[in-house]
Amino acid sequence: MICCKRGEWWEFSLLTCGGVSEFYFGIFCGGSAYIGLKCVLHLNSDVSLGDFMKNVEWKVYLVSIVIAELVGILASFFSRDAMMVYGQMGDGVALAPPAIVFPIVWTILYALMGVSAARIWLSDDSEERSKALKLYVAQLVVNFFWSIIFFNFESYGVALLWIILLWVLIILMIKAFNQVDKVAARLQIPYLVWVTYAAFITLSVYIMMS
């Protein structure tokens, strides 16, 4: 069995018994609780370790992308009236795109987050890797709550400060990713650009509503 200690941000376990291996990948949720997905692989003596690791790798990518996309889906669900509110703001928001652009862009960005997180997860264990994963989870949590603050609570001033916090966390995450996997870091540049743009829109809304 290979696993990290309880209480860490991520958990991974690999159990082998009677030719059946179970792969578990999850996100720390607090205390002894965690959420994740389990995939069962059936192995026999003809399957090489290299083939097994390839199977594990694509499952890590899949689970990582699904987790990131679920964060976006849940955020959208809790602020499902967001597009209606956004539409009511009319043309007063400077350089604001059509409402349909947001779900398209965010779906792509969450997928890229998942790919980057998977690459970091699959890298060699190190302090830099652990730091990078913690920053990834931290920015994902802040990302989740921004839409709720902005749309549900309509606290535009708080939302502006919140998205600045998100922007800073993304910068730190990219720097941490770059120490572990440069490709993972570069994949987050579109995310940084979009959040910079979103911060400008948030500022415009704050000024307009003030």
Buried (B, 14 or more C-beta within 10 A) or exposed (E): EEEBEEEBBBBBBBEEEEEEBBBBBBBBEEEEEBEBEEBEBEBEEEBEEEEBEEBBBEBBBBBBBBBBBEBBBEBBEBBEEBBEBBEEBEEEBEEBEEEEEBEEBBBEBBBBBBBBBBBBBBBEEEEBBBBBBBBBBBBBEBBBBBBBBBBBEEBBEBBBBBBBBBBEBBBBBBEBBBBBBEEBBBBBEEBBEBBEBBBBBBBBBBEEEE
